[in-house]
């Protein structure tokens, strides 16, 4: 099951890299808008899948105080 999740994560990352590369090229306004939308969708899917696959990720909230020792 983990292999399937990792393969899906890899696919989203590959798509994100491809869309970023496309945005650096000459595109019409309609093409750019479409690619930007797809990039946002891929990033959202990657974030969701990563959180689902690795639920115990630790992060500091912005502005949160560090606990005193």
N, CA, C and O atoms as a CHARMM CRD file, in Angstrom:
* protein
*
  276
    1    1 UNK  N      0.82700  -1.19300   0.00000 PROA 1      0.00000
    2    1 UNK  CA     0.00000   0.00000   0.00000 PROA 1      0.00000
    3    1 UNK  C      0.87200   1.25900   0.00000 PROA 1      0.00000
    4    1 UNK  O      0.57400   2.22800  -0.69800 PROA 1      0.00000
    5    2 UNK  N      1.94700   1.23500   0.78600 PROA 2      0.00000
    6    2 UNK  CA     2.84600   2.38200   0.83000 PROA 2      0.00000
    7    2 UNK  C      3.46800   2.62400  -0.53600 PROA 2      0.00000
    8    2 UNK  O      3.65200   3.77300  -0.93800 PROA 2      0.00000
    9    3 UNK  N      3.79300   1.55100  -1.25700 PROA 3      0.00000
   10    3 UNK  CA     4.37500   1.70400  -2.59100 PROA 3      0.00000
   11    3 UNK  C      3.42800   2.46000  -3.52600 PROA 3      0.00000
   12    3 UNK  O      3.86000   3.27900  -4.33600 PROA 3      0.00000
   13    4 UNK  N      2.13900   2.17200  -3.39900 PROA 4      0.00000
   14    4 UNK  CA     1.14500   2.86500  -4.23200 PROA 4      0.00000
   15    4 UNK  C      1.10700   4.35300  -3.89700 PROA 4      0.00000
   16    4 UNK  O      1.06600   5.19300  -4.79600 PROA 4      0.00000
   17    5 UNK  N      1.12300   4.67800  -2.60700 PROA 5      0.00000
   18    5 UNK  CA     1.12600   6.07200  -2.19700 PROA 5      0.00000
   19    5 UNK  C      2.38200   6.78500  -2.69200 PROA 5      0.00000
   20    5 UNK  O      2.30600   7.91100  -3.18400 PROA 5      0.00000
   21    6 UNK  N      3.53100   6.13600  -2.56400 PROA 6      0.00000
   22    6 UNK  CA     4.77900   6.75100  -3.00700 PROA 6      0.00000
   23    6 UNK  C      4.78600   6.95600  -4.51700 PROA 6      0.00000
   24    6 UNK  O      5.30900   7.95900  -5.00100 PROA 6      0.00000
   25    7 UNK  N      4.21600   6.02600  -5.25900 PROA 7      0.00000
   26    7 UNK  CA     4.12800   6.17300  -6.71500 PROA 7      0.00000
   27    7 UNK  C      3.22800   7.35900  -7.07200 PROA 7      0.00000
   28    7 UNK  O      3.53600   8.11700  -7.99100 PROA 7      0.00000
   29    8 UNK  N      2.12600   7.51800  -6.35300 PROA 8      0.00000
   30    8 UNK  CA     1.23100   8.64700  -6.61000 PROA 8      0.00000
   31    8 UNK  C      1.89600   9.97400  -6.25700 PROA 8      0.00000
   32    8 UNK  O      1.72900  10.96400  -6.96900 PROA 8      0.00000
   33    9 UNK  N      2.64800   9.99400  -5.16100 PROA 9      0.00000
   34    9 UNK  CA     3.38600  11.19600  -4.77900 PROA 9      0.00000
   35    9 UNK  C      4.39900  11.54500  -5.86200 PROA 9      0.00000
   36    9 UNK  O      4.52400  12.70600  -6.25300 PROA 9      0.00000
   37   10 UNK  N      5.11700  10.54600  -6.34300 PROA 10     0.00000
   38   10 UNK  CA     6.09500  10.76400  -7.41900 PROA 10     0.00000
   39   10 UNK  C      5.42200  11.32300  -8.67500 PROA 10     0.00000
   40   10 UNK  O      5.95700  12.22400  -9.32000 PROA 10     0.00000
   41   11 UNK  N      4.26700  10.79200  -9.01200 PROA 11     0.00000
   42   11 UNK  CA     3.54000  11.25900 -10.20000 PROA 11     0.00000
   43   11 UNK  C      3.13700  12.72800 -10.05000 PROA 11     0.00000
   44   11 UNK  O      3.27400  13.51000 -10.99200 PROA 11     0.00000
   45   12 UNK  N      2.64000  13.10200  -8.87000 PROA 12     0.00000
   46   12 UNK  CA     2.26800  14.50500  -8.63500 PROA 12     0.00000
   47   12 UNK  C      3.49300  15.40600  -8.72100 PROA 12     0.00000
   48   12 UNK  O      3.42600  16.48300  -9.31200 PROA 12     0.00000
   49   13 UNK  N      4.60700  14.97800  -8.14000 PROA 13     0.00000
   50   13 UNK  CA     5.83200  15.78500  -8.18900 PROA 13     0.00000
   51   13 UNK  C      6.31900  15.95100  -9.62400 PROA 13     0.00000
   52   13 UNK  O      6.75100  17.03600 -10.01500 PROA 13     0.00000
   53   14 UNK  N      6.25100  14.88600 -10.40000 PROA 14     0.00000
   54   14 UNK  CA     6.65200  14.95500 -11.80900 PROA 14     0.00000
   55   14 UNK  C      5.77200  15.94300 -12.56600 PROA 14     0.00000
   56   14 UNK  O      6.27000  16.75100 -13.34900 PROA 14     0.00000
   57   15 UNK  N      4.47100  15.87500 -12.33100 PROA 15     0.00000
   58   15 UNK  CA     3.54700  16.80100 -12.98800 PROA 15     0.00000
   59   15 UNK  C      3.83200  18.25000 -12.58400 PROA 15     0.00000
   60   15 UNK  O      3.79900  19.14800 -13.42500 PROA 15     0.00000
   61   16 UNK  N      4.10800  18.47500 -11.30900 PROA 16     0.00000
   62   16 UNK  CA     4.41400  19.82400 -10.82600 PROA 16     0.00000
   63   16 UNK  C      5.65900  20.36600 -11.51800 PROA 16     0.00000
   64   16 UNK  O      5.67500  21.51700 -11.95500 PROA 16     0.00000
   65   17 UNK  N      6.69200  19.54900 -11.62000 PROA 17     0.00000
   66   17 UNK  CA     7.92000  19.98400 -12.30600 PROA 17     0.00000
   67   17 UNK  C      7.63700  20.29300 -13.77900 PROA 17     0.00000
   68   17 UNK  O      8.14200  21.27700 -14.31900 PROA 17     0.00000
   69   18 UNK  N      6.83500  19.45600 -14.41700 PROA 18     0.00000
   70   18 UNK  CA     6.50400  19.67500 -15.82600 PROA 18     0.00000
   71   18 UNK  C      5.74400  20.99100 -16.00300 PROA 18     0.00000
   72   18 UNK  O      6.05000  21.76900 -16.90700 PROA 18     0.00000
   73   19 UNK  N      4.75600  21.23700 -15.14200 PROA 19     0.00000
   74   19 UNK  CA     3.97400  22.46900 -15.26000 PROA 19     0.00000
   75   19 UNK  C      4.83800  23.70100 -14.98800 PROA 19     0.00000
   76   19 UNK  O      4.67600  24.72200 -15.65600 PROA 19     0.00000
   77   20 UNK  N      5.74300  23.62100 -14.02700 PROA 20     0.00000
   78   20 UNK  CA     6.64300  24.74900 -13.75900 PROA 20     0.00000
   79   20 UNK  C      7.54300  25.02000 -14.96100 PROA 20     0.00000
   80   20 UNK  O      7.79800  26.17200 -15.31200 PROA 20     0.00000
   81   21 UNK  N      8.01600  23.95400 -15.58200 PROA 21     0.00000
   82   21 UNK  CA     8.85900  24.10300 -16.77500 PROA 21     0.00000
   83   21 UNK  C      8.05000  24.73100 -17.91800 PROA 21     0.00000
   84   21 UNK  O      8.55700  25.59600 -18.63300 PROA 21     0.00000
   85   22 UNK  N      6.80900  24.30300 -18.08900 PROA 22     0.00000
   86   22 UNK  CA     5.95200  24.86800 -19.13000 PROA 22     0.00000
   87   22 UNK  C      5.68300  26.35600 -18.90000 PROA 22     0.00000
   88   22 UNK  O      5.60800  27.13000 -19.85300 PROA 22     0.00000
   89   23 UNK  N      5.53900  26.74900 -17.64700 PROA 23     0.00000
   90   23 UNK  CA     5.27200  28.15700 -17.34800 PROA 23     0.00000
   91   23 UNK  C      6.44100  29.05800 -17.73300 PROA 23     0.00000
   92   23 UNK  O      6.26300  30.26200 -17.92100 PROA 23     0.00000
   93   24 UNK  N      7.62700  28.48400 -17.84900 PROA 24     0.00000
   94   24 UNK  CA     8.79800  29.26800 -18.26000 PROA 24     0.00000
   95   24 UNK  C      8.86500  29.44300 -19.77100 PROA 24     0.00000
   96   24 UNK  O      9.69500  30.20400 -20.26700 PROA 24     0.00000
   97   25 UNK  N      8.00700  28.75300 -20.50300 PROA 25     0.00000
   98   25 UNK  CA     8.02600  28.82600 -21.96200 PROA 25     0.00000
   99   25 UNK  C      7.02400  29.86600 -22.45800 PROA 25     0.00000
  100   25 UNK  O      6.28200  30.46100 -21.67600 PROA 25     0.00000
  101   26 UNK  N      7.02000  30.06700 -23.76600 PROA 26     0.00000
  102   26 UNK  CA     6.06700  30.99500 -24.39500 PROA 26     0.00000
  103   26 UNK  C      4.69600  30.33600 -24.46300 PROA 26     0.00000
  104   26 UNK  O      4.51700  29.31700 -25.13000 PROA 26     0.00000
  105   27 UNK  N      3.74200  30.92300 -23.77400 PROA 27     0.00000
  106   27 UNK  CA     2.37900  30.39000 -23.75600 PROA 27     0.00000
  107   27 UNK  C      1.39500  31.50600 -24.03400 PROA 27     0.00000
  108   27 UNK  O      1.65300  32.67400 -23.74200 PROA 27     0.00000
  109   28 UNK  N      0.26900  31.12900 -24.60200 PROA 28     0.00000
  110   28 UNK  CA    -0.81000  32.10700 -24.74700 PROA 28     0.00000
  111   28 UNK  C     -1.42800  32.32500 -23.36400 PROA 28     0.00000
  112   28 UNK  O     -1.16500  31.56700 -22.43000 PROA 28     0.00000
  113   29 UNK  N     -2.23700  33.35100 -23.24700 PROA 29     0.00000
  114   29 UNK  CA    -2.88500  33.63500 -21.96500 PROA 29     0.00000
  115   29 UNK  C     -3.76500  32.47000 -21.51900 PROA 29     0.00000
  116   29 UNK  O     -3.79000  32.11700 -20.34000 PROA 29     0.00000
  117   30 UNK  N     -4.48100  31.88000 -22.46400 PROA 30     0.00000
  118   30 UNK  CA    -5.35500  30.74400 -22.13700 PROA 30     0.00000
  119   30 UNK  C     -4.53800  29.54100 -21.68600 PROA 30     0.00000
  120   30 UNK  O     -4.91100  28.86300 -20.72800 PROA 30     0.00000
  121   31 UNK  N     -3.43400  29.27100 -22.36200 PROA 31     0.00000
  122   31 UNK  CA    -2.56600  28.14600 -21.98500 PROA 31     0.00000
  123   31 UNK  C     -1.97000  28.37400 -20.60100 PROA 31     0.00000
  124   31 UNK  O     -1.94900  27.46900 -19.76800 PROA 31     0.00000
  125   32 UNK  N     -1.48900  29.58900 -20.36400 PROA 32     0.00000
  126   32 UNK  CA    -0.88200  29.91500 -19.06800 PROA 32     0.00000
  127   32 UNK  C     -1.90600  29.74700 -17.94800 PROA 32     0.00000
  128   32 UNK  O     -1.59600  29.19100 -16.89500 PROA 32     0.00000
  129   33 UNK  N     -3.11300  30.22400 -18.17800 PROA 33     0.00000
  130   33 UNK  CA    -4.17400  30.10700 -17.17600 PROA 33     0.00000
  131   33 UNK  C     -4.47200  28.63300 -16.87700 PROA 33     0.00000
  132   33 UNK  O     -4.62500  28.24900 -15.71700 PROA 33     0.00000
  133   34 UNK  N     -4.55200  27.82200 -17.91800 PROA 34     0.00000
  134   34 UNK  CA    -4.82300  26.40100 -17.74600 PROA 34     0.00000
  135   34 UNK  C     -3.69400  25.72900 -16.95800 PROA 34     0.00000
  136   34 UNK  O     -3.95700  24.96200 -16.03200 PROA 34     0.00000
  137   35 UNK  N     -2.44100  26.01500 -17.32100 PROA 35     0.00000
  138   35 UNK  CA    -1.29100  25.39700 -16.65200 PROA 35     0.00000
  139   35 UNK  C     -1.23300  25.82900 -15.18700 PROA 35     0.00000
  140   35 UNK  O     -0.95700  25.01000 -14.31000 PROA 35     0.00000
  141   36 UNK  N     -1.49000  27.10300 -14.91900 PROA 36     0.00000
  142   36 UNK  CA    -1.48300  27.57400 -13.53200 PROA 36     0.00000
  143   36 UNK  C     -2.55600  26.87300 -12.70800 PROA 36     0.00000
  144   36 UNK  O     -2.32900  26.53500 -11.54600 PROA 36     0.00000
  145   37 UNK  N     -3.72000  26.65600 -13.30500 PROA 37     0.00000
  146   37 UNK  CA    -4.79700  25.94300 -12.60900 PROA 37     0.00000
  147   37 UNK  C     -4.39500  24.50300 -12.32500 PROA 37     0.00000
  148   37 UNK  O     -4.58800  24.00700 -11.21400 PROA 37     0.00000
  149   38 UNK  N     -3.84200  23.83800 -13.31900 PROA 38     0.00000
  150   38 UNK  CA    -3.40200  22.45100 -13.14300 PROA 38     0.00000
  151   38 UNK  C     -2.28700  22.35300 -12.10600 PROA 38     0.00000
  152   38 UNK  O     -2.25400  21.40700 -11.31900 PROA 38     0.00000
  153   39 UNK  N     -1.37200  23.32500 -12.09900 PROA 39     0.00000
  154   39 UNK  CA    -0.28300  23.33900 -11.13000 PROA 39     0.00000
  155   39 UNK  C     -0.84400  23.44000  -9.71400 PROA 39     0.00000
  156   39 UNK  O     -0.41100  22.71800  -8.81600 PROA 39     0.00000
  157   40 UNK  N     -1.79500  24.32600  -9.52300 PROA 40     0.00000
  158   40 UNK  CA    -2.42800  24.47500  -8.21100 PROA 40     0.00000
  159   40 UNK  C     -3.12700  23.18700  -7.78400 PROA 40     0.00000
  160   40 UNK  O     -3.03200  22.78300  -6.62500 PROA 40     0.00000
  161   41 UNK  N     -3.82200  22.54600  -8.70900 PROA 41     0.00000
  162   41 UNK  CA    -4.50700  21.29000  -8.40900 PROA 41     0.00000
  163   41 UNK  C     -3.51100  20.19800  -8.01900 PROA 41     0.00000
  164   41 UNK  O     -3.74600  19.44700  -7.07200 PROA 41     0.00000
  165   42 UNK  N     -2.40800  20.11400  -8.74400 PROA 42     0.00000
  166   42 UNK  CA    -1.39100  19.10200  -8.44600 PROA 42     0.00000
  167   42 UNK  C     -0.74400  19.35400  -7.09100 PROA 42     0.00000
  168   42 UNK  O     -0.50700  18.41500  -6.33100 PROA 42     0.00000
  169   43 UNK  N     -0.45700  20.61700  -6.78400 PROA 43     0.00000
  170   43 UNK  CA     0.14800  20.94100  -5.49600 PROA 43     0.00000
  171   43 UNK  C     -0.78600  20.61000  -4.34200 PROA 43     0.00000
  172   43 UNK  O     -0.35400  20.09300  -3.31200 PROA 43     0.00000
  173   44 UNK  N     -2.06400  20.90900  -4.51900 PROA 44     0.00000
  174   44 UNK  CA    -3.05800  20.58900  -3.48900 PROA 44     0.00000
  175   44 UNK  C     -3.16800  19.07700  -3.29400 PROA 44     0.00000
  176   44 UNK  O     -3.21300  18.59000  -2.16500 PROA 44     0.00000
  177   45 UNK  N     -3.20900  18.34500  -4.39900 PROA 45     0.00000
  178   45 UNK  CA    -3.30000  16.88700  -4.31400 PROA 45     0.00000
  179   45 UNK  C     -2.06200  16.30700  -3.64200 PROA 45     0.00000
  180   45 UNK  O     -2.16600  15.37300  -2.84700 PROA 45     0.00000
  181   46 UNK  N     -0.90000  16.85100  -3.95600 PROA 46     0.00000
  182   46 UNK  CA     0.33600  16.37200  -3.34600 PROA 46     0.00000
  183   46 UNK  C      0.34000  16.63800  -1.84500 PROA 46     0.00000
  184   46 UNK  O      0.72000  15.76500  -1.06500 PROA 46     0.00000
  185   47 UNK  N     -0.07100  17.81400  -1.43800 PROA 47     0.00000
  186   47 UNK  CA    -0.13300  18.14000  -0.00900 PROA 47     0.00000
  187   47 UNK  C     -1.08500  17.20700   0.72800 PROA 47     0.00000
  188   47 UNK  O     -0.75900  16.70600   1.80400 PROA 47     0.00000
  189   48 UNK  N     -2.25200  16.97500   0.15600 PROA 48     0.00000
  190   48 UNK  CA    -3.23700  16.10000   0.77900 PROA 48     0.00000
  191   48 UNK  C     -2.70700  14.67200   0.88100 PROA 48     0.00000
  192   48 UNK  O     -2.79500  14.04700   1.93800 PROA 48     0.00000
  193   49 UNK  N     -2.16000  14.16100  -0.21100 PROA 49     0.00000
  194   49 UNK  CA    -1.64600  12.79700  -0.23200 PROA 49     0.00000
  195   49 UNK  C     -0.46300  12.63700   0.71900 PROA 49     0.00000
  196   49 UNK  O     -0.34500  11.61100   1.38900 PROA 49     0.00000
  197   50 UNK  N      0.40500  13.63100   0.78400 PROA 50     0.00000
  198   50 UNK  CA     1.54900  13.57000   1.69700 PROA 50     0.00000
  199   50 UNK  C      1.08300  13.53700   3.14200 PROA 50     0.00000
  200   50 UNK  O      1.60900  12.76800   3.94700 PROA 50     0.00000
  201   51 UNK  N      0.10500  14.36100   3.47700 PROA 51     0.00000
  202   51 UNK  CA    -0.42600  14.37700   4.84300 PROA 51     0.00000
  203   51 UNK  C     -1.09800  13.05700   5.18500 PROA 51     0.00000
  204   51 UNK  O     -1.02000  12.59100   6.32200 PROA 51     0.00000
  205   52 UNK  N     -1.75600  12.45900   4.20800 PROA 52     0.00000
  206   52 UNK  CA    -2.42400  11.17400   4.41900 PROA 52     0.00000
  207   52 UNK  C     -1.41100  10.04500   4.55500 PROA 52     0.00000
  208   52 UNK  O     -1.60300   9.12500   5.35000 PROA 52     0.00000
  209   53 UNK  N     -0.33400  10.11500   3.77900 PROA 53     0.00000
  210   53 UNK  CA     0.67000   9.05900   3.77700 PROA 53     0.00000
  211   53 UNK  C      1.57900   9.15200   4.99100 PROA 53     0.00000
  212   53 UNK  O      1.94400   8.13400   5.57900 PROA 53     0.00000
  213   54 UNK  N      1.94200  10.36900   5.36300 PROA 54     0.00000
  214   54 UNK  CA     2.85300  10.59700   6.48300 PROA 54     0.00000
  215   54 UNK  C      2.16400  11.47400   7.52500 PROA 54     0.00000
  216   54 UNK  O      2.48900  12.65600   7.64100 PROA 54     0.00000
  217   55 UNK  N      1.22100  10.92000   8.28300 PROA 55     0.00000
  218   55 UNK  CA     0.41000  11.73900   9.18800 PROA 55     0.00000
  219   55 UNK  C      1.16500  12.26600  10.39900 PROA 55     0.00000
  220   55 UNK  O      0.67800  13.17500  11.07100 PROA 55     0.00000
  221   56 UNK  N      2.32000  11.73000  10.69100 PROA 56     0.00000
  222   56 UNK  CA     3.04400  12.17000  11.88000 PROA 56     0.00000
  223   56 UNK  C      4.13800  13.17500  11.56700 PROA 56     0.00000
  224   56 UNK  O      5.15000  13.22500  12.26600 PROA 56     0.00000
  225   57 UNK  N      3.95100  13.96700  10.54000 PROA 57     0.00000
  226   57 UNK  CA     4.92100  15.01000  10.21300 PROA 57     0.00000
  227   57 UNK  C      4.84000  16.09800  11.27600 PROA 57     0.00000
  228   57 UNK  O      3.75200  16.50200  11.68400 PROA 57     0.00000
  229   58 UNK  N      5.97000  16.55300  11.70700 PROA 58     0.00000
  230   58 UNK  CA     6.02500  17.59600  12.72300 PROA 58     0.00000
  231   58 UNK  C      6.34900  18.92100  12.05900 PROA 58     0.00000
  232   58 UNK  O      7.25600  19.00700  11.23200 PROA 58     0.00000
  233   59 UNK  N      5.61500  19.93400  12.42000 PROA 59     0.00000
  234   59 UNK  CA     5.89800  21.26500  11.89700 PROA 59     0.00000
  235   59 UNK  C      5.59400  22.28200  12.98100 PROA 59     0.00000
  236   59 UNK  O      4.75000  22.05800  13.84900 PROA 59     0.00000
  237   60 UNK  N      6.29600  23.40200  12.91500 PROA 60     0.00000
  238   60 UNK  CA     6.04800  24.49000  13.84800 PROA 60     0.00000
  239   60 UNK  C      5.07400  25.45100  13.20700 PROA 60     0.00000
  240   60 UNK  O      5.24800  25.85800  12.05800 PROA 60     0.00000
  241   61 UNK  N      4.05100  25.81000  13.95500 PROA 61     0.00000
  242   61 UNK  CA     3.11600  26.79600  13.44800 PROA 61     0.00000
  243   61 UNK  C      3.79300  28.15500  13.44500 PROA 61     0.00000
  244   61 UNK  O      4.57500  28.47500  14.34100 PROA 61     0.00000
  245   62 UNK  N      3.49200  28.93000  12.45500 PROA 62     0.00000
  246   62 UNK  CA     4.06300  30.26000  12.34900 PROA 62     0.00000
  247   62 UNK  C      3.62700  31.09300  13.54900 PROA 62     0.00000
  248   62 UNK  O      2.43600  31.21100  13.83500 PROA 62     0.00000
  249   63 UNK  N      4.58700  31.66100  14.23600 PROA 63     0.00000
  250   63 UNK  CA     4.28300  32.50100  15.38400 PROA 63     0.00000
  251   63 UNK  C      4.08800  31.73700  16.68700 PROA 63     0.00000
  252   63 UNK  O      3.83400  32.35100  17.72300 PROA 63     0.00000
  253   64 UNK  N      4.20100  30.41000  16.66000 PROA 64     0.00000
  254   64 UNK  CA     4.01700  29.62400  17.88000 PROA 64     0.00000
  255   64 UNK  C      5.26100  29.74200  18.74600 PROA 64     0.00000
  256   64 UNK  O      6.38300  29.76300  18.24100 PROA 64     0.00000
  257   65 UNK  N      5.05300  29.81800  20.04500 PROA 65     0.00000
  258   65 UNK  CA     6.17900  29.88600  20.97600 PROA 65     0.00000
  259   65 UNK  C      6.77200  28.49700  21.16500 PROA 65     0.00000
  260   65 UNK  O      6.07000  27.48600  21.17000 PROA 65     0.00000
  261   66 UNK  N      8.07000  28.48700  21.31600 PROA 66     0.00000
  262   66 UNK  CA     8.76000  27.21800  21.57700 PROA 66     0.00000
  263   66 UNK  C      8.56700  26.89400  23.05800 PROA 66     0.00000
  264   66 UNK  O      8.58500  27.80200  23.88800 PROA 66     0.00000
  265   67 UNK  N      8.38500  25.62500  23.40400 PROA 67     0.00000
  266   67 UNK  CA     8.23100  25.26800  24.81300 PROA 67     0.00000
  267   67 UNK  C      9.53200  25.52000  25.57800 PROA 67     0.00000
  268   67 UNK  O     10.62600  25.31900  25.05100 PROA 67     0.00000
  269   68 UNK  N      9.39400  25.95500  26.80900 PROA 68     0.00000
  270   68 UNK  CA    10.56400  26.21800  27.64500 PROA 68     0.00000
  271   68 UNK  C     11.09400  24.89100  28.18500 PROA 68     0.00000
  272   68 UNK  O     10.32300  23.98700  28.50500 PROA 68     0.00000
  273   69 UNK  N     12.41600  24.78700  28.28100 PROA 69     0.00000
  274   69 UNK  CA    13.04700  23.55600  28.82900 PROA 69     0.00000
  275   69 UNK  C     13.20300  23.66900  30.30900 PROA 69     0.00000
  276   69 UNK  O     13.70800  22.74600  30.94900 PROA 69     0.00000
